[in-house]
Amino acid sequence: LLQQIGEGGTGGREAGEMKRAVRGNVDSLHRMDEGFLYQPAPNPRGGFTCRAVKGEQITEAELDAAVAAETGLPPEQCAQVLKAYLRQMLAKGATSRWSPGLYGLIGFYPTAGGNQPGHDDFHTAEQVKAGMSIAFSLDAIRAWRQGLRLVSQGFTGRVTPKLATVICCTTDKPDVYVSGHLIGVRGAHLKLDQHDPAQGIFFILADGTEVRCETYGGNTRLRVYGRVPEGVTGPIQVRVAAHIYGSVRSTLYTTPLQEVPAPVYA
């Protein structure tokens, strides 16, 4: 088809625009063929749920071209009209106007939130967290679902703490520790409640005895610091337990830590 357009005597600029439109439609068909991507995953409340998987990000030019092909309007005009509608929704929302459904597709309404010590401490739009929400109507979503082609991306297992490295904070070396000194665990899903005895850093001794860390340093999703208790000696393993999606889940660091002496500084 692209070759026929070039050989059909169409002017250079017009032929170029037609070719771009055809390529855009072909690309859209390829993307449509991939379908709606999703992954089944455990539901924290029991059973299973599904998570949408993001595919290729769309560009403004691609969206303009698709709307132009549907309406017959120039792409630039399509973009101008869309932006004008969105600006008008913001303008109407500034006076608390709203609509549950426009053109059988979308609704919009003002939103607010914020957090202040007293009920009369909201004085600015930032404090009120004034906002606008635009969403497709339920009827439009239901109709859209009827035409979806679902493509599963495979089951997503339980989310557990991820232990990438364990660093001795005294020597700054991986996979070793100094008894009575801090170690740092780096990874993901490591935010925990150090006051919950079921959560924390646990040290597994050579005889299988497990000792919980009682003194912690900084703790974020990506790292947690804890002190190896005095008296812990020899090779040990590290286990981290954290409350994730309704239950306490743990992961064992697969590399044993070797004890090293504390450095002596002159």
C-alpha positions as CSV (number, residue, x, y, z in Angstrom):
1,L,0.0,0.0,0.0
2,L,2.8,2.4,0.8
3,Q,4.4,1.6,-2.6
4,Q,1.1,2.2,-4.4
5,I,0.8,5.6,-2.7
6,G,4.2,6.6,-4.0
7,E,3.4,5.4,-7.5
8,G,-0.1,6.8,-7.7
9,G,0.9,10.3,-8.7
10,T,0.1,11.8,-5.4
11,G,2.0,15.0,-4.5
12,G,5.1,14.7,-2.3
13,R,3.7,16.3,0.8
14,E,0.3,14.6,0.5
15,A,1.9,11.3,-0.2
16,G,4.1,11.7,2.8
17,E,1.2,12.4,5.1
18,M,-0.7,9.4,3.7
19,K,2.2,7.1,4.2
20,R,2.6,8.3,7.8
21,A,-1.1,7.7,8.4
22,V,-0.9,4.2,7.0
23,R,2.2,3.3,9.0
24,G,0.4,4.6,12.1
25,N,-2.6,2.4,11.4
26,V,-0.5,-0.6,10.8
27,D,1.5,0.0,14.0
28,S,-1.8,0.4,15.9
29,L,-3.0,-2.9,14.6
30,H,0.2,-4.6,15.7
31,R,-0.3,-3.1,19.2
32,M,-3.9,-4.0,19.3
33,D,-3.0,-7.6,18.5
34,E,-1.0,-7.8,21.7
35,G,-4.2,-7.3,23.7
36,F,-4.7,-6.2,27.3
37,L,-1.8,-7.5,29.3
38,Y,-2.3,-8.7,32.9
39,Q,-0.7,-10.9,35.6
40,P,-2.6,-13.0,38.2
41,A,-1.2,-12.4,41.7
42,P,-2.0,-13.4,45.3
43,N,-4.7,-11.2,47.0
44,P,-3.7,-10.1,50.5
45,R,-7.3,-10.7,51.5
46,G,-7.2,-14.2,50.2
47,G,-7.5,-15.8,46.8
48,F,-6.0,-14.1,43.8
49,T,-6.3,-10.8,41.9
50,C,-5.0,-9.4,38.6
51,R,-2.5,-6.6,38.0
52,A,-2.4,-4.7,34.7
53,V,0.9,-4.8,32.9
54,K,2.0,-1.6,31.1
55,G,2.9,-2.1,27.5
56,E,4.5,0.4,25.1
57,Q,4.1,4.1,26.1
58,I,2.1,6.1,23.6
59,T,3.3,9.4,22.2
60,E,1.3,12.6,21.6
61,A,2.0,12.4,17.9
62,E,0.7,8.8,17.7
63,L,-2.5,9.8,19.6
64,D,-3.0,12.9,17.4
65,A,-2.6,10.7,14.2
66,A,-5.1,8.2,15.5
67,V,-7.7,10.8,16.3
68,A,-7.1,12.6,13.0
69,A,-7.7,9.3,11.1
70,E,-11.0,8.8,13.0
71,T,-12.3,12.3,12.6
72,G,-10.8,13.5,9.4
73,L,-9.4,16.6,11.1
74,P,-5.8,17.7,10.9
75,P,-3.7,16.3,13.8
76,E,-2.8,19.8,15.1
77,Q,-6.4,20.7,15.3
78,C,-7.2,17.5,17.2
79,A,-4.6,18.4,19.8
80,Q,-5.9,21.9,20.1
81,V,-9.5,20.8,20.7
82,L,-8.5,18.2,23.3
83,K,-6.4,20.7,25.2
84,A,-9.3,23.2,25.1
85,Y,-11.7,20.7,26.6
86,L,-9.3,19.8,29.3
87,R,-8.7,23.5,30.2
88,Q,-12.4,24.1,30.3
89,M,-12.9,21.2,32.7
90,L,-10.2,22.7,35.0
91,A,-11.9,26.1,34.7
92,K,-15.3,24.7,35.6
93,G,-13.8,22.6,38.4
94,A,-12.4,25.9,39.9
95,T,-16.0,26.8,40.7
96,S,-16.9,23.3,41.9
97,R,-18.7,22.4,38.6
98,W,-18.7,18.7,37.7
99,S,-20.3,16.1,35.5
100,P,-20.9,12.4,36.1
101,G,-20.8,11.6,32.4
102,L,-20.0,13.6,29.2
103,Y,-20.6,12.3,25.7
104,G,-21.2,8.9,27.1
105,L,-17.5,8.5,27.9
106,I,-16.0,10.5,30.8
107,G,-16.9,12.3,34.0
108,F,-15.0,14.9,36.0
109,Y,-15.3,16.3,39.5
110,P,-13.3,18.3,42.1
111,T,-11.3,16.6,44.8
112,A,-9.7,17.6,48.1
113,G,-7.7,16.2,51.0
114,G,-4.8,17.5,53.0
115,N,-3.9,17.1,56.7
116,Q,-3.8,19.9,59.3
117,P,-3.8,20.1,63.1
118,G,-7.1,21.9,63.3
119,H,-10.3,22.1,61.2
120,D,-9.8,25.8,60.6
121,D,-6.2,25.5,59.5
122,F,-6.9,25.1,55.8
123,H,-6.1,28.4,54.1
124,T,-4.5,27.7,50.8
125,A,-5.3,25.4,47.8
126,E,-2.1,23.5,48.6
127,Q,-3.2,22.8,52.2
128,V,-6.7,21.7,50.9
129,K,-4.9,19.6,48.2
130,A,-7.5,20.9,45.7
131,G,-7.5,18.8,42.6
132,M,-9.5,17.5,39.7
133,S,-10.3,13.9,38.8
134,I,-11.2,12.8,35.2
135,A,-12.3,9.2,34.7
136,F,-14.1,7.1,32.1
137,S,-17.7,6.4,33.0
138,L,-18.7,2.9,34.2
139,D,-20.9,2.3,31.1
140,A,-18.0,3.2,28.9
141,I,-15.7,0.9,30.7
142,R,-18.2,-1.9,30.6
143,A,-18.6,-1.5,26.8
144,W,-14.8,-1.3,26.4
145,R,-14.3,-4.5,28.3
146,Q,-16.6,-6.4,25.9
147,G,-14.0,-5.9,23.1
148,L,-10.8,-6.7,25.0
149,R,-8.5,-9.5,24.0
150,L,-6.9,-10.7,27.3
151,V,-3.3,-11.8,27.3
152,S,-1.9,-13.2,30.5
153,Q,1.8,-12.5,31.3
154,G,2.1,-15.3,33.7
155,F,1.5,-15.7,37.5
156,T,3.2,-13.3,39.9
157,G,4.3,-15.0,43.1
158,R,4.2,-13.7,46.6
159,V,6.1,-10.5,47.4
160,T,8.8,-11.3,49.9
161,P,11.9,-9.4,51.3
162,K,14.7,-9.3,48.7
163,L,18.2,-9.6,50.1
164,A,20.8,-8.5,47.6
165,T,23.8,-7.9,49.8
166,V,24.8,-7.9,53.5
167,I,27.6,-5.5,54.4
168,C,29.6,-5.2,57.6
169,C,29.4,-1.6,58.5
170,T,32.7,-1.8,60.5
171,T,34.8,-3.1,57.7
172,D,32.6,-2.1,54.8
173,K,33.0,-5.6,53.3
174,P,30.2,-7.9,52.1
175,D,29.4,-11.3,53.7
176,V,31.3,-10.7,56.9
177,Y,30.5,-9.4,60.4
178,V,32.0,-8.2,63.6
179,S,30.3,-9.5,66.7
180,G,28.5,-6.6,68.5
181,H,28.7,-4.4,65.5
182,L,26.3,-3.2,62.8
183,I,25.5,-4.9,59.5
184,G,23.5,-3.4,56.6
185,V,21.1,-5.5,54.5
186,R,20.4,-4.1,51.1
187,G,17.6,-5.2,48.7
188,A,13.9,-4.5,48.5
189,H,10.7,-4.8,50.6
190,L,12.8,-4.4,53.8
191,K,10.6,-1.9,55.7
192,L,9.7,-3.6,59.0
193,D,8.4,-3.0,62.5
194,Q,11.4,-3.5,64.8
195,H,9.0,-3.7,67.8
196,D,7.2,-6.7,66.4
197,P,9.0,-9.9,67.6
198,A,7.9,-11.7,64.4
199,Q,9.7,-9.1,62.2
200,G,13.3,-8.1,62.0
201,I,16.8,-9.4,61.3
202,F,17.4,-12.9,62.6
203,F,20.8,-14.5,62.9
204,I,21.0,-18.3,62.5
205,L,24.0,-19.9,64.3
206,A,25.9,-22.9,63.3
207,D,23.9,-25.2,65.6
208,G,20.6,-23.9,64.1
209,T,19.7,-21.6,67.0
210,E,18.1,-18.4,65.8
211,V,18.8,-15.0,67.5
212,R,16.8,-11.9,66.8
213,C,18.5,-8.6,66.4
214,E,17.3,-6.2,69.1
215,T,19.1,-3.0,68.1
216,Y,18.4,-1.3,64.7
217,G,19.7,1.6,62.8
218,G,18.1,3.2,59.7
219,N,15.4,1.3,57.9
220,T,13.8,1.9,54.5
221,R,12.2,-0.2,51.8
222,L,15.6,-0.7,50.3
223,R,17.8,-1.3,53.4
224,V,17.8,-2.1,57.1
225,Y,20.7,-1.9,59.6
226,G,21.0,-4.0,62.7
227,R,23.6,-4.9,65.4
228,V,24.8,-8.4,65.7
229,P,24.4,-9.4,69.3
230,E,27.4,-9.7,71.6
231,G,28.4,-13.4,71.9
232,V,27.4,-14.4,68.4
233,T,30.4,-16.1,66.8
234,G,31.3,-18.3,63.9
235,P,29.6,-18.6,60.6
236,I,26.0,-17.3,60.7
237,Q,23.1,-16.9,58.2
238,V,20.8,-13.9,58.0
239,R,17.0,-14.0,57.7
240,V,14.8,-10.9,57.3
241,A,11.1,-10.9,58.1
242,A,8.7,-8.0,57.3
243,H,5.0,-7.5,57.2
244,I,3.9,-7.3,53.5
245,Y,0.4,-7.2,52.2
246,G,-1.3,-8.5,55.3
247,S,1.2,-11.2,56.5
248,V,4.8,-11.5,57.8
249,R,7.0,-12.9,55.1
250,S,10.7,-13.7,55.4
251,T,13.7,-14.5,53.2
252,L,17.0,-16.2,54.0
253,Y,20.2,-14.7,52.7
254,T,21.9,-17.6,50.9
255,T,25.5,-16.7,51.6
256,P,26.8,-17.4,55.2
257,L,28.5,-14.5,57.0
258,Q,32.0,-15.2,58.3
259,E,33.1,-13.6,61.5
260,V,36.1,-11.2,61.4
261,P,37.9,-9.4,64.2
262,A,37.2,-5.7,64.8
263,P,39.9,-3.6,63.1
264,V,42.5,-2.1,65.4
265,Y,43.3,1.5,64.7
266,A,46.7,3.0,65.7
